[in-house]
Amino acid sequence: MIRGDAVINSKLSGYFRWINDADFMTDLYQGVSWNSAIQDHPNPGHGYSGTLTYTITPTTVNDFTVGYSWNTWDWSEADPRR
């Protein structure tokens, strides 16, 4: 994860965040008809988000946040020589 914060002035601040998750595992046969009883199962995820915060008055704050994330889900036959 990488995050950057910024204070633009006394009323406006924000941040941006990037996340990269690497989730790779080897699993036993799950009912798919392949030649191997061992399967690779990569499941990497990624995400971006950002926030801007504007202080209108000491008791009124406007906050705007946007984000996008996704991951993949895959199975493949593991190398039998492992």
PDB file of N, CA, C and O in Angstrom:
ATOM      1  N   MET A   1       0.845  -1.165   0.000  1.00  0.00           N
ATOM      2  CA  MET A   1       0.000   0.000   0.000  1.00  0.00           C
ATOM      3  C   MET A   1       0.894   1.231   0.000  1.00  0.00           C
ATOM      4  O   MET A   1       1.900   1.295   0.706  1.00  0.00           O
ATOM      5  N   ILE A   2       0.503   2.197  -0.803  1.00  0.00           N
ATOM      6  CA  ILE A   2       1.184   3.492  -0.835  1.00  0.00           C
ATOM      7  C   ILE A   2       0.118   4.562  -0.623  1.00  0.00           C
ATOM      8  O   ILE A   2      -0.944   4.527  -1.244  1.00  0.00           O
ATOM      9  N   ARG A   3       0.409   5.498   0.246  1.00  0.00           N
ATOM     10  CA  ARG A   3      -0.542   6.578   0.515  1.00  0.00           C
ATOM     11  C   ARG A   3       0.207   7.892   0.545  1.00  0.00           C
ATOM     12  O   ARG A   3       1.288   7.999   1.122  1.00  0.00           O
ATOM     13  N   GLY A   4      -0.391   8.898  -0.092  1.00  0.00           N
ATOM     14  CA  GLY A   4       0.157  10.245  -0.077  1.00  0.00           C
ATOM     15  C   GLY A   4      -0.878  11.223   0.434  1.00  0.00           C
ATOM     16  O   GLY A   4      -2.014  11.236  -0.040  1.00  0.00           O
ATOM     17  N   ASP A   5      -0.492  12.045   1.402  1.00  0.00           N
ATOM     18  CA  ASP A   5      -1.372  13.054   1.976  1.00  0.00           C
ATOM     19  C   ASP A   5      -0.903  14.440   1.551  1.00  0.00           C
ATOM     20  O   ASP A   5       0.291  14.679   1.371  1.00  0.00           O
ATOM     21  N   ALA A   6      -1.868  15.354   1.392  1.00  0.00           N
ATOM     22  CA  ALA A   6      -1.522  16.717   0.998  1.00  0.00           C
ATOM     23  C   ALA A   6      -2.402  17.709   1.751  1.00  0.00           C
ATOM     24  O   ALA A   6      -3.611  17.513   1.880  1.00  0.00           O
ATOM     25  N   VAL A   7      -1.784  18.769   2.243  1.00  0.00           N
ATOM     26  CA  VAL A   7      -2.517  19.901   2.802  1.00  0.00           C
ATOM     27  C   VAL A   7      -2.314  21.045   1.826  1.00  0.00           C
ATOM     28  O   VAL A   7      -1.232  21.627   1.750  1.00  0.00           O
ATOM     29  N   ILE A   8      -3.361  21.362   1.083  1.00  0.00           N
ATOM     30  CA  ILE A   8      -3.256  22.362   0.020  1.00  0.00           C
ATOM     31  C   ILE A   8      -3.302  23.772   0.614  1.00  0.00           C
ATOM     32  O   ILE A   8      -2.515  24.638   0.233  1.00  0.00           O
ATOM     33  N   ASN A   9      -4.216  23.991   1.537  1.00  0.00           N
ATOM     34  CA  ASN A   9      -4.253  25.232   2.312  1.00  0.00           C
ATOM     35  C   ASN A   9      -4.945  24.936   3.633  1.00  0.00           C
ATOM     36  O   ASN A   9      -5.189  23.770   3.945  1.00  0.00           O
ATOM     37  N   SER A  10      -5.268  25.967   4.422  1.00  0.00           N
ATOM     38  CA  SER A  10      -5.845  25.737   5.751  1.00  0.00           C
ATOM     39  C   SER A  10      -7.254  25.141   5.692  1.00  0.00           C
ATOM     40  O   SER A  10      -7.740  24.628   6.700  1.00  0.00           O
ATOM     41  N   LYS A  11      -7.914  25.196   4.543  1.00  0.00           N
ATOM     42  CA  LYS A  11      -9.276  24.676   4.425  1.00  0.00           C
ATOM     43  C   LYS A  11      -9.378  23.409   3.573  1.00  0.00           C
ATOM     44  O   LYS A  11     -10.380  22.699   3.658  1.00  0.00           O
ATOM     45  N   LEU A  12      -8.371  23.114   2.761  1.00  0.00           N
ATOM     46  CA  LEU A  12      -8.452  21.997   1.806  1.00  0.00           C
ATOM     47  C   LEU A  12      -7.295  21.022   2.009  1.00  0.00           C
ATOM     48  O   LEU A  12      -6.127  21.409   2.012  1.00  0.00           O
ATOM     49  N   SER A  13      -7.650  19.752   2.180  1.00  0.00           N
ATOM     50  CA  SER A  13      -6.647  18.697   2.305  1.00  0.00           C
ATOM     51  C   SER A  13      -7.157  17.451   1.594  1.00  0.00           C
ATOM     52  O   SER A  13      -8.330  17.368   1.232  1.00  0.00           O
ATOM     53  N   GLY A  14      -6.270  16.486   1.398  1.00  0.00           N
ATOM     54  CA  GLY A  14      -6.686  15.261   0.729  1.00  0.00           C
ATOM     55  C   GLY A  14      -5.619  14.195   0.780  1.00  0.00           C
ATOM     56  O   GLY A  14      -4.514  14.402   1.282  1.00  0.00           O
ATOM     57  N   TYR A  15      -5.989  13.037   0.238  1.00  0.00           N
ATOM     58  CA  TYR A  15      -5.016  11.952   0.134  1.00  0.00           C
ATOM     59  C   TYR A  15      -5.364  11.067  -1.053  1.00  0.00           C
ATOM     60  O   TYR A  15      -6.490  11.073  -1.550  1.00  0.00           O
ATOM     61  N   PHE A  16      -4.362  10.303  -1.496  1.00  0.00           N
ATOM     62  CA  PHE A  16      -4.527   9.298  -2.544  1.00  0.00           C
ATOM     63  C   PHE A  16      -3.893   8.016  -2.030  1.00  0.00           C
ATOM     64  O   PHE A  16      -2.821   8.043  -1.425  1.00  0.00           O
ATOM     65  N   ARG A  17      -4.571   6.875  -2.276  1.00  0.00           N
ATOM     66  CA  ARG A  17      -4.063   5.590  -1.801  1.00  0.00           C
ATOM     67  C   ARG A  17      -4.119   4.562  -2.922  1.00  0.00           C
ATOM     68  O   ARG A  17      -5.105   4.479  -3.655  1.00  0.00           O
ATOM     69  N   TRP A  18      -3.043   3.773  -3.048  1.00  0.00           N
ATOM     70  CA  TRP A  18      -2.963   2.674  -4.014  1.00  0.00           C
ATOM     71  C   TRP A  18      -2.638   1.400  -3.247  1.00  0.00           C
ATOM     72  O   TRP A  18      -1.725   1.380  -2.421  1.00  0.00           O
ATOM     73  N   ILE A  19      -3.396   0.326  -3.527  1.00  0.00           N
ATOM     74  CA  ILE A  19      -3.182  -0.961  -2.863  1.00  0.00           C
ATOM     75  C   ILE A  19      -2.977  -2.027  -3.927  1.00  0.00           C
ATOM     76  O   ILE A  19      -3.727  -2.088  -4.901  1.00  0.00           O
ATOM     77  N   ASN A  20      -1.969  -2.865  -3.747  1.00  0.00           N
ATOM     78  CA  ASN A  20      -1.703  -3.994  -4.634  1.00  0.00           C
ATOM     79  C   ASN A  20      -1.521  -5.222  -3.753  1.00  0.00           C
ATOM     80  O   ASN A  20      -0.575  -5.295  -2.969  1.00  0.00           O
ATOM     81  N   ASP A  21      -2.428  -6.184  -3.882  1.00  0.00           N
ATOM     82  CA  ASP A  21      -2.414  -7.378  -3.053  1.00  0.00           C
ATOM     83  C   ASP A  21      -2.053  -8.582  -3.908  1.00  0.00           C
ATOM     84  O   ASP A  21      -2.693  -8.820  -4.932  1.00  0.00           O
ATOM     85  N   ALA A  22      -1.058  -9.335  -3.517  1.00  0.00           N
ATOM     86  CA  ALA A  22      -0.660 -10.547  -4.243  1.00  0.00           C
ATOM     87  C   ALA A  22      -1.032 -11.752  -3.395  1.00  0.00           C
ATOM     88  O   ALA A  22      -0.385 -12.031  -2.385  1.00  0.00           O
ATOM     89  N   ASP A  23      -2.064 -12.458  -3.801  1.00  0.00           N
ATOM     90  CA  ASP A  23      -2.549 -13.626  -3.064  1.00  0.00           C
ATOM     91  C   ASP A  23      -2.466 -14.835  -3.989  1.00  0.00           C
ATOM     92  O   ASP A  23      -3.394 -15.095  -4.755  1.00  0.00           O
ATOM     93  N   PHE A  24      -1.367 -15.568  -3.923  1.00  0.00           N
ATOM     94  CA  PHE A  24      -1.159 -16.743  -4.767  1.00  0.00           C
ATOM     95  C   PHE A  24      -1.052 -17.979  -3.878  1.00  0.00           C
ATOM     96  O   PHE A  24      -0.301 -17.987  -2.903  1.00  0.00           O
ATOM     97  N   MET A  25      -1.797 -19.009  -4.215  1.00  0.00           N
ATOM     98  CA  MET A  25      -1.703 -20.233  -3.440  1.00  0.00           C
ATOM     99  C   MET A  25      -1.792 -21.447  -4.357  1.00  0.00           C
ATOM    100  O   MET A  25      -2.251 -21.353  -5.496  1.00  0.00           O
ATOM    101  N   THR A  26      -1.352 -22.567  -3.847  1.00  0.00           N
ATOM    102  CA  THR A  26      -1.484 -23.849  -4.530  1.00  0.00           C
ATOM    103  C   THR A  26      -2.473 -24.667  -3.718  1.00  0.00           C
ATOM    104  O   THR A  26      -2.358 -24.773  -2.497  1.00  0.00           O
ATOM    105  N   ASP A  27      -3.452 -25.248  -4.416  1.00  0.00           N
ATOM    106  CA  ASP A  27      -4.554 -25.914  -3.741  1.00  0.00           C
ATOM    107  C   ASP A  27      -4.764 -27.300  -4.324  1.00  0.00           C
ATOM    108  O   ASP A  27      -4.299 -27.592  -5.425  1.00  0.00           O
ATOM    109  N   LEU A  28      -5.460 -28.152  -3.592  1.00  0.00           N
ATOM    110  CA  LEU A  28      -5.791 -29.477  -4.089  1.00  0.00           C
ATOM    111  C   LEU A  28      -6.914 -29.409  -5.123  1.00  0.00           C
ATOM    112  O   LEU A  28      -7.611 -28.400  -5.232  1.00  0.00           O
ATOM    113  N   TYR A  29      -7.076 -30.471  -5.863  1.00  0.00           N
ATOM    114  CA  TYR A  29      -8.103 -30.614  -6.892  1.00  0.00           C
ATOM    115  C   TYR A  29      -9.473 -30.182  -6.365  1.00  0.00           C
ATOM    116  O   TYR A  29      -9.886 -30.618  -5.290  1.00  0.00           O
ATOM    117  N   GLN A  30     -10.188 -29.320  -7.119  1.00  0.00           N
ATOM    118  CA  GLN A  30     -11.473 -28.789  -6.672  1.00  0.00           C
ATOM    119  C   GLN A  30     -12.635 -29.216  -7.573  1.00  0.00           C
ATOM    120  O   GLN A  30     -13.659 -28.533  -7.607  1.00  0.00           O
ATOM    121  N   GLY A  31     -12.503 -30.319  -8.298  1.00  0.00           N
ATOM    122  CA  GLY A  31     -13.606 -30.819  -9.106  1.00  0.00           C
ATOM    123  C   GLY A  31     -13.544 -30.455 -10.575  1.00  0.00           C
ATOM    124  O   GLY A  31     -14.429 -30.848 -11.334  1.00  0.00           O
ATOM    125  N   VAL A  32     -12.539 -29.723 -11.001  1.00  0.00           N
ATOM    126  CA  VAL A  32     -12.363 -29.390 -12.413  1.00  0.00           C
ATOM    127  C   VAL A  32     -11.516 -30.488 -13.022  1.00  0.00           C
ATOM    128  O   VAL A  32     -10.524 -30.907 -12.426  1.00  0.00           O
ATOM    129  N   SER A  33     -11.890 -30.959 -14.195  1.00  0.00           N
ATOM    130  CA  SER A  33     -11.238 -32.124 -14.794  1.00  0.00           C
ATOM    131  C   SER A  33      -9.927 -31.745 -15.478  1.00  0.00           C
ATOM    132  O   SER A  33      -9.896 -31.512 -16.686  1.00  0.00           O
ATOM    133  N   TRP A  34      -8.854 -31.685 -14.705  1.00  0.00           N
ATOM    134  CA  TRP A  34      -7.522 -31.470 -15.237  1.00  0.00           C
ATOM    135  C   TRP A  34      -6.677 -32.694 -14.916  1.00  0.00           C
ATOM    136  O   TRP A  34      -7.107 -33.563 -14.156  1.00  0.00           O
ATOM    137  N   ASN A  35      -5.502 -32.769 -15.476  1.00  0.00           N
ATOM    138  CA  ASN A  35      -4.641 -33.927 -15.281  1.00  0.00           C
ATOM    139  C   ASN A  35      -3.963 -33.958 -13.913  1.00  0.00           C
ATOM    140  O   ASN A  35      -3.562 -35.027 -13.451  1.00  0.00           O
ATOM    141  N   SER A  36      -3.833 -32.852 -13.285  1.00  0.00           N
ATOM    142  CA  SER A  36      -3.091 -32.766 -12.026  1.00  0.00           C
ATOM    143  C   SER A  36      -4.041 -32.656 -10.836  1.00  0.00           C
ATOM    144  O   SER A  36      -5.123 -32.080 -10.947  1.00  0.00           O
ATOM    145  N   ALA A  37      -3.631 -33.209  -9.705  1.00  0.00           N
ATOM    146  CA  ALA A  37      -4.414 -33.074  -8.477  1.00  0.00           C
ATOM    147  C   ALA A  37      -4.067 -31.781  -7.744  1.00  0.00           C
ATOM    148  O   ALA A  37      -4.736 -31.425  -6.774  1.00  0.00           O
ATOM    149  N   ILE A  38      -3.028 -31.075  -8.198  1.00  0.00           N
ATOM    150  CA  ILE A  38      -2.608 -29.820  -7.592  1.00  0.00           C
ATOM    151  C   ILE A  38      -2.873 -28.693  -8.585  1.00  0.00           C
ATOM    152  O   ILE A  38      -2.570 -28.812  -9.772  1.00  0.00           O
ATOM    153  N   GLN A  39      -3.442 -27.600  -8.084  1.00  0.00           N
ATOM    154  CA  GLN A  39      -3.762 -26.459  -8.936  1.00  0.00           C
ATOM    155  C   GLN A  39      -3.189 -25.180  -8.355  1.00  0.00           C
ATOM    156  O   GLN A  39      -3.141 -25.008  -7.137  1.00  0.00           O
ATOM    157  N   ASP A  40      -2.752 -24.280  -9.235  1.00  0.00           N
ATOM    158  CA  ASP A  40      -2.354 -22.938  -8.831  1.00  0.00           C
ATOM    159  C   ASP A  40      -3.599 -22.071  -8.803  1.00  0.00           C
ATOM    160  O   ASP A  40      -4.465 -22.180  -9.671  1.00  0.00           O
ATOM    161  N   HIS A  41      -3.680 -21.218  -7.806  1.00  0.00           N
ATOM    162  CA  HIS A  41      -4.852 -20.352  -7.654  1.00  0.00           C
ATOM    163  C   HIS A  41      -4.401 -18.923  -7.355  1.00  0.00           C
ATOM    164  O   HIS A  41      -4.333 -18.528  -6.191  1.00  0.00           O
ATOM    165  N   PRO A  42      -4.091 -18.138  -8.404  1.00  0.00           N
ATOM    166  CA  PRO A  42      -3.723 -16.735  -8.165  1.00  0.00           C
ATOM    167  C   PRO A  42      -4.984 -15.890  -7.964  1.00  0.00           C
ATOM    168  O   PRO A  42      -5.982 -16.075  -8.661  1.00  0.00           O
ATOM    169  N   ASN A  43      -4.928 -14.979  -7.021  1.00  0.00           N
ATOM    170  CA  ASN A  43      -6.061 -14.103  -6.738  1.00  0.00           C
ATOM    171  C   ASN A  43      -5.546 -12.713  -6.356  1.00  0.00           C
ATOM    172  O   ASN A  43      -5.743 -12.272  -5.224  1.00  0.00           O
ATOM    173  N   PRO A  44      -4.884 -12.014  -7.297  1.00  0.00           N
ATOM    174  CA  PRO A  44      -4.366 -10.685  -6.955  1.00  0.00           C
ATOM    175  C   PRO A  44      -5.476  -9.638  -6.951  1.00  0.00           C
ATOM    176  O   PRO A  44      -6.439  -9.745  -7.711  1.00  0.00           O
ATOM    177  N   GLY A  45      -5.341  -8.638  -6.103  1.00  0.00           N
ATOM    178  CA  GLY A  45      -6.300  -7.540  -6.038  1.00  0.00           C
ATOM    179  C   GLY A  45      -5.599  -6.200  -6.122  1.00  0.00           C
ATOM    180  O   GLY A  45      -4.421  -6.075  -5.788  1.00  0.00           O
ATOM    181  N   HIS A  46      -6.341  -5.196  -6.575  1.00  0.00           N
ATOM    182  CA  HIS A  46      -5.794  -3.856  -6.764  1.00  0.00           C
ATOM    183  C   HIS A  46      -6.853  -2.841  -6.337  1.00  0.00           C
ATOM    184  O   HIS A  46      -8.049  -3.118  -6.431  1.00  0.00           O
ATOM    185  N   GLY A  47      -6.432  -1.691  -5.877  1.00  0.00           N
ATOM    186  CA  GLY A  47      -7.395  -0.673  -5.487  1.00  0.00           C
ATOM    187  C   GLY A  47      -6.794   0.720  -5.480  1.00  0.00           C
ATOM    188  O   GLY A  47      -5.612   0.908  -5.194  1.00  0.00           O
ATOM    189  N   TYR A  48      -7.634   1.686  -5.801  1.00  0.00           N
ATOM    190  CA  TYR A  48      -7.273   3.101  -5.781  1.00  0.00           C
ATOM    191  C   TYR A  48      -8.359   3.846  -5.020  1.00  0.00           C
ATOM    192  O   TYR A  48      -9.535   3.498  -5.130  1.00  0.00           O
ATOM    193  N   SER A  49      -7.995   4.852  -4.261  1.00  0.00           N
ATOM    194  CA  SER A  49      -8.989   5.713  -3.636  1.00  0.00           C
ATOM    195  C   SER A  49      -8.378   7.078  -3.382  1.00  0.00           C
ATOM    196  O   SER A  49      -7.163   7.223  -3.250  1.00  0.00           O
ATOM    197  N   GLY A  50      -9.239   8.064  -3.317  1.00  0.00           N
ATOM    198  CA  GLY A  50      -8.806   9.420  -3.038  1.00  0.00           C
ATOM    199  C   GLY A  50      -9.884  10.168  -2.280  1.00  0.00           C
ATOM    200  O   GLY A  50     -11.074   9.894  -2.440  1.00  0.00           O
ATOM    201  N   THR A  51      -9.469  11.103  -1.463  1.00  0.00           N
ATOM    202  CA  THR A  51     -10.401  11.903  -0.673  1.00  0.00           C
ATOM    203  C   THR A  51      -9.958  13.360  -0.671  1.00  0.00           C
ATOM    204  O   THR A  51      -8.771  13.663  -0.551  1.00  0.00           O
ATOM    205  N   LEU A  52     -10.924  14.248  -0.806  1.00  0.00           N
ATOM    206  CA  LEU A  52     -10.711  15.680  -0.615  1.00  0.00           C
ATOM    207  C   LEU A  52     -11.602  16.134   0.525  1.00  0.00           C
ATOM    208  O   LEU A  52     -12.782  15.783   0.569  1.00  0.00           O
ATOM    209  N   THR A  53     -11.057  16.904   1.440  1.00  0.00           N
ATOM    210  CA  THR A  53     -11.815  17.428   2.566  1.00  0.00           C
ATOM    211  C   THR A  53     -11.703  18.946   2.560  1.00  0.00           C
ATOM    212  O   THR A  53     -10.606  19.505   2.562  1.00  0.00           O
ATOM    213  N   TYR A  54     -12.867  19.605   2.552  1.00  0.00           N
ATOM    214  CA  TYR A  54     -12.909  21.071   2.536  1.00  0.00           C
ATOM    215  C   TYR A  54     -13.659  21.552   3.772  1.00  0.00           C
ATOM    216  O   TYR A  54     -14.806  21.166   3.995  1.00  0.00           O
ATOM    217  N   THR A  55     -13.015  22.390   4.570  1.00  0.00           N
ATOM    218  CA  THR A  55     -13.634  22.948   5.760  1.00  0.00           C
ATOM    219  C   THR A  55     -14.311  24.258   5.374  1.00  0.00           C
ATOM    220  O   THR A  55     -13.650  25.254   5.083  1.00  0.00           O
ATOM    221  N   ILE A  56     -15.650  24.236   5.376  1.00  0.00           N
ATOM    222  CA  ILE A  56     -16.425  25.422   5.000  1.00  0.00           C
ATOM    223  C   ILE A  56     -16.444  26.412   6.165  1.00  0.00           C
ATOM    224  O   ILE A  56     -16.126  27.589   5.995  1.00  0.00           O
ATOM    225  N   THR A  57     -16.814  25.929   7.331  1.00  0.00           N
ATOM    226  CA  THR A  57     -16.758  26.703   8.579  1.00  0.00           C
ATOM    227  C   THR A  57     -16.216  25.755   9.653  1.00  0.00           C
ATOM    228  O   THR A  57     -16.077  24.561   9.384  1.00  0.00           O
ATOM    229  N   PRO A  58     -15.912  26.232  10.833  1.00  0.00           N
ATOM    230  CA  PRO A  58     -15.421  25.317  11.874  1.00  0.00           C
ATOM    231  C   PRO A  58     -16.399  24.195  12.237  1.00  0.00           C
ATOM    232  O   PRO A  58     -15.980  23.191  12.813  1.00  0.00           O
ATOM    233  N   THR A  59     -17.674  24.336  11.921  1.00  0.00           N
ATOM    234  CA  THR A  59     -18.654  23.299  12.236  1.00  0.00           C
ATOM    235  C   THR A  59     -19.230  22.616  10.998  1.00  0.00           C
ATOM    236  O   THR A  59     -20.076  21.732  11.130  1.00  0.00           O
ATOM    237  N   THR A  60     -18.790  23.005   9.793  1.00  0.00           N
ATOM    238  CA  THR A  60     -19.299  22.413   8.550  1.00  0.00           C
ATOM    239  C   THR A  60     -18.125  21.963   7.689  1.00  0.00           C
ATOM    240  O   THR A  60     -17.272  22.765   7.307  1.00  0.00           O
ATOM    241  N   VAL A  61     -18.096  20.661   7.392  1.00  0.00           N
ATOM    242  CA  VAL A  61     -17.008  20.082   6.600  1.00  0.00           C
ATOM    243  C   VAL A  61     -17.608  19.316   5.434  1.00  0.00           C
ATOM    244  O   VAL A  61     -18.575  18.574   5.608  1.00  0.00           O
ATOM    245  N   ASN A  62     -17.044  19.490   4.251  1.00  0.00           N
ATOM    246  CA  ASN A  62     -17.468  18.757   3.062  1.00  0.00           C
ATOM    247  C   ASN A  62     -16.372  17.747   2.729  1.00  0.00           C
ATOM    248  O   ASN A  62     -15.206  18.113   2.584  1.00  0.00           O
ATOM    249  N   ASP A  63     -16.753  16.476   2.608  1.00  0.00           N
ATOM    250  CA  ASP A  63     -15.798  15.400   2.357  1.00  0.00           C
ATOM    251  C   ASP A  63     -16.221  14.663   1.092  1.00  0.00           C
ATOM    252  O   ASP A  63     -17.372  14.241   0.980  1.00  0.00           O
ATOM    253  N   PHE A  64     -15.305  14.503   0.139  1.00  0.00           N
ATOM    254  CA  PHE A  64     -15.579  13.801  -1.119  1.00  0.00           C
ATOM    255  C   PHE A  64     -14.589  12.652  -1.260  1.00  0.00           C
ATOM    256  O   PHE A  64     -13.378  12.869  -1.210  1.00  0.00           O
ATOM    257  N   THR A  65     -15.093  11.431  -1.437  1.00  0.00           N
ATOM    258  CA  THR A  65     -14.250  10.248  -1.572  1.00  0.00           C
ATOM    259  C   THR A  65     -14.663   9.474  -2.805  1.00  0.00           C
ATOM    260  O   THR A  65     -15.852   9.308  -3.075  1.00  0.00           O
ATOM    261  N   VAL A  66     -13.670   8.994  -3.558  1.00  0.00           N
ATOM    262  CA  VAL A  66     -13.920   8.151  -4.721  1.00  0.00           C
ATOM    263  C   VAL A  66     -12.906   7.013  -4.691  1.00  0.00           C
ATOM    264  O   VAL A  66     -11.764   7.198  -4.271  1.00  0.00           O
ATOM    265  N   GLY A  67     -13.337   5.833  -5.141  1.00  0.00           N
ATOM    266  CA  GLY A  67     -12.435   4.687  -5.137  1.00  0.00           C
ATOM    267  C   GLY A  67     -12.845   3.655  -6.162  1.00  0.00           C
ATOM    268  O   GLY A  67     -13.989   3.622  -6.615  1.00  0.00           O
ATOM    269  N   TYR A  68     -11.899   2.819  -6.516  1.00  0.00           N
ATOM    270  CA  TYR A  68     -12.147   1.730  -7.462  1.00  0.00           C
ATOM    271  C   TYR A  68     -11.225   0.579  -7.090  1.00  0.00           C
ATOM    272  O   TYR A  68     -10.033   0.781  -6.861  1.00  0.00           O
ATOM    273  N   SER A  69     -11.774  -0.623  -7.029  1.00  0.00           N
ATOM    274  CA  SER A  69     -10.939  -1.790  -6.735  1.00  0.00           C
ATOM    275  C   SER A  69     -11.447  -2.983  -7.520  1.00  0.00           C
ATOM    276  O   SER A  69     -12.612  -3.028  -7.916  1.00  0.00           O
ATOM    277  N   TRP A  70     -10.558  -3.960  -7.746  1.00  0.00           N
ATOM    278  CA  TRP A  70     -10.914  -5.171  -8.476  1.00  0.00           C
ATOM    279  C   TRP A  70      -9.919  -6.270  -8.124  1.00  0.00           C
ATOM    280  O   TRP A  70      -8.825  -6.009  -7.624  1.00  0.00           O
ATOM    281  N   ASN A  71     -10.329  -7.505  -8.399  1.00  0.00           N
ATOM    282  CA  ASN A  71      -9.412  -8.631  -8.248  1.00  0.00           C
ATOM    283  C   ASN A  71      -9.712  -9.655  -9.335  1.00  0.00           C
ATOM    284  O   ASN A  71     -10.728  -9.562 -10.023  1.00  0.00           O
ATOM    285  N   THR A  72      -8.835 -10.616  -9.483  1.00  0.00           N
ATOM    286  CA  THR A  72      -9.043 -11.688 -10.456  1.00  0.00           C
ATOM    287  C   THR A  72      -9.120 -13.009  -9.711  1.00  0.00           C
ATOM    288  O   THR A  72      -8.586 -13.145  -8.610  1.00  0.00           O
ATOM    289  N   TRP A  73      -9.779 -13.970 -10.312  1.00  0.00           N
ATOM    290  CA  TRP A  73      -9.989 -15.277  -9.704  1.00  0.00           C
ATOM    291  C   TRP A  73      -9.695 -16.298 -10.778  1.00  0.00           C
ATOM    292  O   TRP A  73     -10.411 -16.359 -11.778  1.00  0.00           O
ATOM    293  N   ASP A  74      -8.665 -17.099 -10.602  1.00  0.00           N
ATOM    294  CA  ASP A  74      -8.240 -17.996 -11.668  1.00  0.00           C
ATOM    295  C   ASP A  74      -7.749 -19.320 -11.075  1.00  0.00           C
ATOM    296  O   ASP A  74      -7.256 -19.366  -9.948  1.00  0.00           O
ATOM    297  N   TRP A  75      -7.891 -20.387 -11.852  1.00  0.00           N
ATOM    298  CA  TRP A  75      -7.354 -21.703 -11.511  1.00  0.00           C
ATOM    299  C   TRP A  75      -6.563 -22.199 -12.707  1.00  0.00           C
ATOM    300  O   TRP A  75      -6.983 -22.009 -13.848  1.00  0.00           O
ATOM    301  N   SER A  76      -5.435 -22.825 -12.465  1.00  0.00           N
ATOM    302  CA  SER A  76      -4.666 -23.443 -13.540  1.00  0.00           C
ATOM    303  C   SER A  76      -3.930 -24.656 -12.993  1.00  0.00           C
ATOM    304  O   SER A  76      -3.663 -24.756 -11.796  1.00  0.00           O
ATOM    305  N   GLU A  77      -3.613 -25.568 -13.889  1.00  0.00           N
ATOM    306  CA  GLU A  77      -2.910 -26.779 -13.487  1.00  0.00           C
ATOM    307  C   GLU A  77      -1.505 -26.446 -13.015  1.00  0.00           C
ATOM    308  O   GLU A  77      -0.766 -25.735 -13.696  1.00  0.00           O
ATOM    309  N   ALA A  78      -1.138 -26.960 -11.853  1.00  0.00           N
ATOM    310  CA  ALA A  78       0.198 -26.709 -11.315  1.00  0.00           C
ATOM    311  C   ALA A  78       1.213 -27.563 -12.069  1.00  0.00           C
ATOM    312  O   ALA A  78       0.877 -28.621 -12.601  1.00  0.00           O
ATOM    313  N   ASP A  79       2.424 -27.104 -12.105  1.00  0.00           N
ATOM    314  CA  ASP A  79       3.508 -27.852 -12.732  1.00  0.00           C
ATOM    315  C   ASP A  79       3.729 -29.139 -11.956  1.00  0.00           C
ATOM    316  O   ASP A  79       4.082 -29.072 -10.778  1.00  0.00           O
ATOM    317  N   PRO A  80       3.537 -30.319 -12.563  1.00  0.00           N
ATOM    318  CA  PRO A  80       3.655 -31.581 -11.822  1.00  0.00           C
ATOM    319  C   PRO A  80       5.079 -31.887 -11.366  1.00  0.00           C
ATOM    320  O   PRO A  80       5.273 -32.781 -10.543  1.00  0.00           O
ATOM    321  N   ARG A  81       6.084 -31.167 -11.878  1.00  0.00           N
ATOM    322  CA  ARG A  81       7.481 -31.397 -11.482  1.00  0.00           C
ATOM    323  C   ARG A  81       7.820 -30.755 -10.162  1.00  0.00           C
ATOM    324  O   ARG A  81       8.921 -30.958  -9.650  1.00  0.00           O
ATOM    325  N   ARG A  82       6.906 -29.981  -9.586  1.00  0.00           N
ATOM    326  CA  ARG A  82       7.185 -29.323  -8.294  1.00  0.00           C
ATOM    327  C   ARG A  82       7.200 -30.310  -7.180  1.00  0.00           C
ATOM    328  O   ARG A  82       7.418 -29.937  -6.027  1.00  0.00           O
TER     329      ARG A  82
END
